[in-house]
């Protein structure tokens, strides 16, 4: 099972975990000259909002509209946005904006029952706000998956397998090392400690990279456990 632990390329050979190397995506949105920030922001967060809408019976077209409105709304206030780790303000902002836009949509369609799906009709007269727990879970899970997809290309197959098997599956380092480097493991018992270290190094390197990417994407993600 994948644990919650995100695009990223090393910039000019510098360490991407350094705060001086890479501004967060939310900070970059404040810069009108940064032409890549908006499409990157949409690529990361549009699937989350769209999926949330569709699971609640919103039509494809309306889900796309709601997603666009919420994301463009944040860009308009990004210059005034300040991250507050005690309040988790970015994910809270998205939840509130999404709640309000869905409520507006359902109110506008309430007089046209034929325009509502059964799921949306059932929700139309109810508060639209997702619970904090369900929203946070969806938010974190989405970013964890997005992060992994965005950094996967930076690591070779054995490094990635070592990380997944160590961090996600909790397999013993000896087992991982023996199965990923079987020839060396069997041929040189005296070198097994060094081979085992490859597992620990891969796990540490990828976890560090993912933590840096998560901070780049949202700033209010908890550190990896």
C-alpha positions as CSV (number, residue, x, y, z in Angstrom):
1,X,0.0,0.0,0.0
2,X,1.3,3.4,-1.0
3,X,2.1,5.7,2.0
4,X,1.7,9.4,2.0
5,X,5.1,10.8,1.6
6,X,6.2,15.1,-5.6
7,X,7.6,17.7,-10.9
8,X,10.6,18.3,-10.5
9,X,14.0,18.4,-12.2
10,X,17.3,19.3,-10.5
11,X,17.9,22.9,-11.4
12,X,21.4,23.7,-12.6
13,X,22.7,20.8,-10.7
14,X,21.6,22.3,-7.4
15,X,19.8,20.4,-4.6
16,X,16.1,20.7,-5.2
17,X,15.4,20.4,-1.5
18,X,17.0,23.7,-0.9
19,X,14.5,26.6,-0.2
20,X,16.8,28.9,-2.1
21,X,16.8,26.7,-5.2
22,X,13.1,26.4,-5.9
23,X,10.2,28.7,-5.0
24,X,7.0,26.8,-4.1
25,X,4.3,26.6,-6.8
26,X,2.0,28.8,-4.8
27,X,4.6,31.5,-4.6
28,X,5.3,31.3,-8.3
29,X,1.7,32.0,-9.0
30,X,2.2,35.5,-7.7
31,X,4.7,36.3,-10.4
32,X,3.0,37.5,-13.6
33,X,6.1,36.8,-15.6
34,X,6.2,33.1,-14.7
35,X,4.4,31.6,-17.7
36,X,4.8,28.0,-16.5
37,X,3.2,28.4,-13.0
38,X,-0.4,28.5,-14.1
39,X,-0.4,25.4,-16.4
40,X,1.6,23.5,-13.8
41,X,-0.9,24.5,-11.1
42,X,-3.8,23.3,-13.2
43,X,-2.0,20.0,-14.0
44,X,-1.6,19.4,-10.3
45,X,-4.9,20.5,-8.8
46,X,-7.5,20.3,-11.6
47,X,-7.8,16.4,-11.4
48,X,-8.4,16.6,-7.6
49,X,-11.2,19.1,-7.9
50,X,-12.8,17.5,-11.0
51,X,-12.7,14.1,-9.4
52,X,-14.3,15.4,-6.2
53,X,-17.1,17.0,-8.2
54,X,-17.8,13.9,-10.4
55,X,-18.0,11.6,-7.3
56,X,-20.8,13.8,-6.1
57,X,-22.9,13.5,-9.2
58,X,-21.8,16.7,-11.0
59,X,-21.9,16.4,-14.8
60,X,-18.6,16.4,-16.8
61,X,-19.2,19.9,-18.1
62,X,-20.2,21.4,-14.8
63,X,-17.3,19.7,-13.0
64,X,-14.9,21.3,-15.5
65,X,-16.6,24.7,-15.0
66,X,-16.4,24.4,-11.2
67,X,-12.8,23.3,-11.4
68,X,-11.8,26.2,-13.6
69,X,-13.7,28.8,-11.4
70,X,-12.0,27.5,-8.2
71,X,-8.5,27.5,-9.7
72,X,-8.8,30.9,-11.4
73,X,-10.2,32.3,-8.1
74,X,-7.2,31.2,-6.2
75,X,-4.8,32.8,-8.8
76,X,-6.7,36.1,-8.4
77,X,-6.0,36.1,-4.6
78,X,-2.6,34.4,-4.7
79,X,-0.7,37.7,-4.3
80,X,-2.4,38.1,-0.9
81,X,-2.2,34.5,0.1
82,X,0.0,33.7,3.1
83,X,0.7,30.1,4.3
84,X,-0.3,29.4,7.8
85,X,0.9,25.9,8.9
86,X,-1.5,26.0,11.9
87,X,-4.5,26.4,9.7
88,X,-3.5,24.6,6.5
89,X,-4.7,27.6,4.6
90,X,-4.2,26.4,1.1
91,X,-6.1,23.2,1.3
92,X,-8.7,25.0,3.5
93,X,-9.1,27.6,0.8
94,X,-9.7,25.0,-1.9
95,X,-12.2,23.2,0.3
96,X,-14.1,26.4,1.0
97,X,-14.0,27.6,-2.6
98,X,-15.2,24.2,-3.8
99,X,-18.0,24.1,-1.3
100,X,-19.2,27.5,-2.2
101,X,-19.1,26.9,-6.0
102,X,-20.9,23.5,-5.7
103,X,-23.6,25.2,-3.5
104,X,-24.0,27.9,-6.2
105,X,-24.2,25.3,-8.9
106,X,-26.9,23.3,-7.1
107,X,-28.9,26.3,-6.2
108,X,-28.9,27.4,-9.9
109,X,-30.1,24.0,-10.9
110,X,-32.6,23.4,-8.1
111,X,-35.5,24.8,-10.2
112,X,-34.5,22.4,-13.1
113,X,-34.6,18.9,-11.5
114,X,-34.1,17.3,-14.9
115,X,-30.6,18.9,-15.0
116,X,-29.5,17.2,-11.8
117,X,-28.2,13.7,-11.5
118,X,-29.8,11.6,-8.7
119,X,-26.7,12.1,-6.5
120,X,-26.7,15.8,-7.1
121,X,-30.5,16.1,-6.5
122,X,-30.1,14.3,-3.2
123,X,-27.4,16.8,-2.2
124,X,-29.0,19.9,-3.6
125,X,-30.8,20.8,-0.4
126,X,-27.9,19.8,1.9
127,X,-24.7,21.6,3.0
128,X,-22.1,20.9,0.4
129,X,-19.1,21.2,2.6
130,X,-16.9,18.1,2.7
131,X,-15.7,17.1,6.2
132,X,-12.2,18.2,7.1
133,X,-11.2,14.5,7.5
134,X,-12.5,13.4,4.1
135,X,-11.1,16.4,2.3
136,X,-7.7,16.2,3.9
137,X,-7.5,12.5,3.1
138,X,-8.4,13.1,-0.5
139,X,-6.0,16.1,-0.8
140,X,-3.0,14.3,0.7
141,X,-3.6,11.1,-1.3
142,X,-3.9,13.0,-4.5
143,X,-0.7,15.0,-3.9
144,X,1.2,11.8,-2.8
145,X,0.3,10.1,-6.1
146,X,1.0,13.2,-8.1
147,X,4.3,13.7,-6.5
148,X,5.4,10.1,-7.2
149,X,4.4,10.3,-10.8
150,X,6.3,13.5,-11.2
151,X,9.6,12.4,-9.8
152,X,9.6,8.7,-10.8
153,X,11.7,9.4,-13.9
154,X,14.6,10.7,-11.8
155,X,15.4,7.3,-10.3
156,X,16.4,4.0,-11.8
157,X,14.2,1.0,-11.5
158,X,16.1,-0.7,-8.7
159,X,16.3,2.4,-6.6
160,X,12.5,2.9,-7.0
161,X,11.8,-0.7,-6.1
162,X,14.0,-0.5,-3.1
163,X,12.1,2.6,-1.9
164,X,8.7,1.1,-2.5
165,X,9.5,-2.2,-0.8
166,X,11.2,-0.6,2.1
167,X,9.0,2.4,2.8
168,X,5.6,1.2,1.6
169,X,5.8,-2.5,2.2
170,X,8.1,-2.6,5.2
171,X,10.2,-5.4,3.8
172,X,13.6,-6.2,5.5
173,X,16.6,-4.6,3.9
174,X,18.4,-7.9,3.5
175,X,15.5,-9.4,1.6
176,X,15.3,-6.4,-0.7
177,X,19.0,-6.3,-1.3
178,X,19.2,-10.1,-2.0
179,X,16.3,-9.9,-4.5
180,X,17.4,-6.7,-6.3
181,X,21.1,-7.5,-6.5
182,X,21.0,-11.3,-6.4
183,X,24.3,-12.1,-8.1
184,X,26.3,-9.7,-6.0
185,X,24.5,-10.8,-2.8
186,X,25.3,-14.5,-3.4
187,X,28.8,-14.1,-4.8
188,X,30.2,-11.8,-2.2
189,X,28.9,-12.3,1.3
190,X,31.6,-10.0,2.7
191,X,30.0,-7.1,0.7
192,X,26.5,-7.6,1.9
193,X,26.7,-4.7,4.3
194,X,27.5,-2.4,1.4
195,X,24.8,-3.9,-0.8
196,X,22.3,-3.4,2.1
197,X,23.3,0.2,2.3
198,X,22.0,0.7,-1.3
199,X,18.5,0.0,0.0
200,X,18.8,2.5,2.9
201,X,20.3,5.1,0.6
202,X,17.6,4.7,-2.1
203,X,14.9,5.0,0.6
204,X,16.4,8.1,2.1
205,X,17.1,9.8,-1.2
206,X,13.7,9.2,-2.6
207,X,11.9,10.2,0.6
208,X,13.9,13.4,0.8
209,X,13.1,14.2,-2.8
210,X,9.4,13.5,-2.3
211,X,9.3,15.7,0.8
212,X,10.9,18.5,-1.1
213,X,8.4,18.1,-3.9
214,X,5.4,18.0,-1.6
215,X,6.6,21.3,0.0
216,X,6.9,22.7,-3.5
217,X,3.4,21.7,-4.4
218,X,1.4,22.7,-1.3
219,X,3.6,23.8,1.6
220,X,1.2,22.3,4.2
221,X,1.8,18.6,3.8
222,X,2.9,16.6,6.8
223,X,6.4,15.2,6.8
224,X,6.8,11.5,5.9
225,X,6.4,9.0,8.6
